Amino acid sequence: LTTLSLLLVAVVGANAFVPARVVLLRTAHARVMSSWITSRMNLPPDEGAPPAAPPSGPQRVLVSGTTGWIAGGVAQQLVAVGHDVTGIARRPTQIEGVKSLQADLLSAEALAVIGKEPKFDTLLHLAGSLGWCTLEQGMDINVAGTRKIVQAALDAGCKRIVVASSVAVTGTVAPTHPPSKLPMPTDEPFVGSSWAYALSKHMVEELIAFMAGQPENKDVDFILVRVGATVTDPPNIVHRDGEVNGKVVSWPVEPATCAASAYKASAPKIFPEDALCAVAYSDQVDCFVHCAVCAPVRAGVRHIACVAPRPYAIDSVPDLIKSWYGEEAAARCDMTYYDNPAHKHHPIYDLGPAKALGWEPKVDLLASKGF
């Protein structure tokens, strides 16, 4: 009940309950309840039944955030392979072959615009606030915005919902909040740090689980994609993090290396695993296209991670974690998988669920650096 109450508060009145929400999510009881509820709701109606075949023929796909870097590329690729694509964003979508719907996803206008369109087969929800968002932005845009557009798509008869989450949903912060296990399962929960973006993405995943559990949505296929730190394809590997005042925020990304000394609680490092979860832009676009129109159909909620086939790092995963978090905190993270020398450069997220959907990454970022 704790988690359900939190979701209702976040969606209906995000600004009115901030301190209590954060405190509650940090309690062990809330985390246990959250995990239990999600596990129950993630079960498809006929557990163990094989997925149905992928959709056939051209699909009608609604893509949110198509004025952005990733969503724009996804829309272009969907058109290129023969699908009927509509983009929805605050500004006009200017992509050849993509119909543009202009609407603020936080307003009732979005609901009205989507409802007037012919039925979509798939919603690909990629719009949202980025890692530097405030708590208010995360709750209003990522959580409440997701609820509104997903509900609009469901009301319009959409049977596949693909939502962009983030590899950072766990909210790890060095040295105080290490991951609990590596490689991480694709549904690894929020660890309880004070990072607003991670909290908002955690609540998005809980929200989708809640919506999927409603009787009227029992036949809907929900796919949550934990997006990696998307970078440009080699040789020039650069991370783009949206726009501020009309200017693209970007910086070059080098392979992760061990720190000379662990981070201090007085100067923490948010999500030091960022580079370890890097993924090439072409792989990220391909992943979303595959989830939208190629993945086998199965009612319920599926989680996948979209990261490179190897961590973008020179040093081994255990050595990196110990150097960032310190020996004591790192000891709380189960890294026994990496005891096998053959696993030294395996990803820190489990790619098994993505492969089960028929997708896997192709671009080895580390190989482009000669490793």
N, C-alpha and C positions, 0 to 999 in steps of 0.2 A: 504493500500500500504506500510505503514511503516514496518509491520511485514513481508510481503512478501519480501521486499528488504533485511531485516535483514537475513532472511533464505538463500537467494541467496548468500549474502556476507559470511555467516558462512560456507556454503558448498563449495563455489568456492575459497575463499581466506581468511581463518580464521584469519591469522596473520596480515592482512593488515588494519583491520578496528576495532581493539579492543576498543579504547576509545569511538568512536562514537556509536558502538553497545551497549555498557554498558549504556551510557548516554540515548540513545533512549529508551532502554527497561525500564528505570526508569521513563519515562514520563507517565503521565496519558493517553495521547493520544495513545501511543503505547499499553498500557494495554487494553484500550477500543477496539482498532482495533483488537488486538490479540484475545480477547474474542469473538468479533463479527464474525471474520473469522472462528475461530474454531467452533462456534455454527452452522454456516451455513454448514461447511464441515462435521460435525458429523451427519447430517441428512442422513439416508439411502435413496436409490432411491425411495422406496415406504414406506414413513413414516407411521407408525402405523401397517404395515403388521407384522404378527407373524413370529418369526424366523423359519427357516426350521429345520428339524430334524438334530441331530448331524451326522457327517460322519459315515459311516458304513464300517466294515471290516478293515483290517490292513492298516495303513496310512504310506506314505513315509514322514519322518520328517527330516528336516535339522536343527541341533542345533548348534549355534555358542558359542564359549567359553567353549568347553567340557573338557578342561584341568583344569577348575576351579571347585570350591566346589559345587556350586548350579547346574550349567549346567551339570556337570558330573553325579550328582545324578539324574537329570531329564532324561538324556539319558539312564542311567541304568534302570530306572523305565519304560520308554517307551518300551525298549527291553523286559523287564520282562512281559509286558502285550501284547506282540505280534506284535509290530510295527517295521517297517523297518527304522532304524535310521542311519543317517550320521552326524558325528561331524566335525566341521571346526574350526581350531585354528592355532596359529602360531607354536605350538609344536604338535607332533603326539598325537592323542587321543588313549589312551591305556585302553579301556573299552571293555570287552568281548561282542561280538555281535554288536558292533558299528563300522561302516566303518569310517576310518579316512581320512579327507582331510586336508592337511597342507598348509596354506596360510595366508598371512598378509592381513587382511580385508581392509587395507588402500591402497592396491595396485591393479593394473589391473589384477594381477594374480588371485585374489579371483573371479573376474567376469568370467575369463576364466575357472577356475576349476568348478564352479557351473554350467555354461552353458553346460559343457560336460557331466554332469550327467543326468540320466533319470529324468523326471519331478518330483519335490517334491510337495506333497499336502500342506504341512505347513512349514513355516519358523518360528523357535523359536529363536529369537535373544536375547541372554543373555550376550554376550561379551560387555565389556566397561570399562571405567575408573571408579574408586571408589571415595568415598567422599572427599578424600584428593588430588584429581587431581588439576593440575594447569589449568588456563583458556585455555592455548594452548592445553593441553591434552584433556580437555573437548570438545573443538570445533573440534579438529582433530579426536579423537577416538569416542566420543559419538555421535556427530552430523554428521560429514562427513562420519565416518565409518558406521553409521546406514543407511545413504542415499545409500551408495554403495552396501551394502549387500541386503537391501530391494529391490533396483532397480534390482539387479541381479536376485533375486528370482522372482520378477514380470515378468521380461523378459523371464524367464524360464517357466512361466505359473502357478506359485504358486498362490493359491486362498485364503489362510489364512495366515496372518502375525501376529505373536504375538511378541510384543516388551517389554522388561523390562524397565520400567521407575522407579520412586522412590517416596516413600511417602514424601521425602525431596524436591520434585520438587517445592514446594511453597517457599522455601528459607527463612523460618522464622529464625530470629536471635533475641535473647533477649539482651537488652530490646527495641530495636528500631523497629523491624519488627514482630509484633505479627500476628498470623493467623487472618483472618477476621471473621471466623465463625467456631464453633465446634458443632457437628461433621462436618468435612470438606466434601464437595461433592468430588466425585472422579475425577472431572475435575477442582478442585480449582486452579486458576492461580498463577503464580509466583508473589510474593509480592514486588520484586524489590530490594532485598538486594545485597551485593557484594560477595556472595558465588558462586564461579565458577561452582562447581558441580551442584548446583540447577539450575543455568542459563542454563547449557548444557542440563539437562534433560527437562527443560521447552521447549527448542528449539527442542529437539527430538520430543516431543509431537506435537508441531506446525508443524514440518516437516511431520510427519505422517498424520496429518490432511490435509496438503497441497497435499501430494501424493494421499491420498484417494479421494480428490476432482477432480482429473484429469479424464476426460471421459473414458480413456482406463482402469481405475481401478474401474469403477462403480460397478462391480460384486465381488470385493475383500472384504473379511472379515478381518478387522484390529482390534486387541485387544491390548490395552495398559494396562499393569499391573503395578500399583504402588507398588513396592516391599517394604515390611516392613524391619525393622532392623532384619535381619535373625540371629537367635541364635540356638545353639545346643538344642536338646530336653532335658527336665528335666531328671534327677535331676541336672546335672551340666550345668548351662545355661551360655554359652560363645559365644561372638560375634567374628566371623572371618571376617577380612577385607583385604583379599588378601595376597600377598607375597611381601616382599621387600628383595632383594638380596638372594632369595632362602629360606627365613625364613617366616613362617606364622605369620601374625600380628593378634593377638587375645587378648581378655581380658574378665574377668568375668563380667556379667551384673546383677545388683541388681535392684529390683523394684524402680521406680521413687518415690522420696519423695520431700516435700516442701523444698525450700531453706530458710536459715535463713534470708536472705535479697535478694532483687532483684539484678539481674546482672546490671552492670554499662556499659554505652556506651564506656567507656575507656577500659573495659575488657569484651567484649560481649561474649555471648554463642551461637554458631551456632547450630541451630535445637535442642533446649532443649527437644523437644517432642520425641526424639529418642527412649527411653525406652518405652514410651507410645505406640509406633508403632511396638514394637517387635513382631516377629512371629517365631514359631518353624520351624526348618529346614524341618521336615517331612511335615508340612502344606505348606511350600513354594514350595517344590518339587511337591506335589500333585496338587497345584494350577496351575502350569505351564503345567503339564501333562493333566489336565482337559481342560485347555484352548486350548491346541494343538489338542486334538483328541476327546474330549467329549462334548464340548460346542455346543449349537445349532448354526447353521450357519446363519449369517445375514450380508449383505453387509453394508459397512460404518465403522465408528469408534466407538468402545465401550471402556469405561474406567472402570477398577475395581481396588479396593485396596486389598492387601493381608496383613492383620494384624491379631493378635490374637483375639479371641472372646471377651476378656476383656482387657482393658489397663493393661500393666504390671506396676501397680502403687498401692501404699498403700493409698495415699491421694486421695481426689476427684479431678476430672479434673479442675473445676473452682479454687479450692484452689491452685493447682499446677501452673496454668497459672498466677494467681495473684502473687504468690511468686517468679516466675521467671522473669516476665516482669514488675512488679510493678502495683499498682492499676490503675494509669492513662493510661498506655499502654494497660493493660488488659481490660479496659473499651471499647476499640475500637474493641474488639473481642465479637461477639454475641454468648453467651453461655447459652441463655435462655432454650435451650433443657435440660440442666442439672438441671433446677429448679425443675423438677420432681424427687423426691427421688429415684424412680425406675430406673432412667437413670444414677445414680451416677457412675457406673462402666461400662457404655457402651463405645465402642471404639470411638476414636476421628476421625476415618474415617468411612464413610457410607459403610457398607457391603452389602447394598441392591442390587447394580448392580452385585456383585459377586454371590449373591444368585440367581439372575435372570438368570445367566448363569449355575446354577446348582451346584455351589461350595460354601462351607463355611468352616471356620477353625474348627479344632477339639481340638487342644491342648491349654488348659487354663494354661498359664505360671504362672499366679498369684496363682492359686490353688496349684501348686507344692510347693509354699512357705507357705502354710497353711492358705491362706486368701480366 
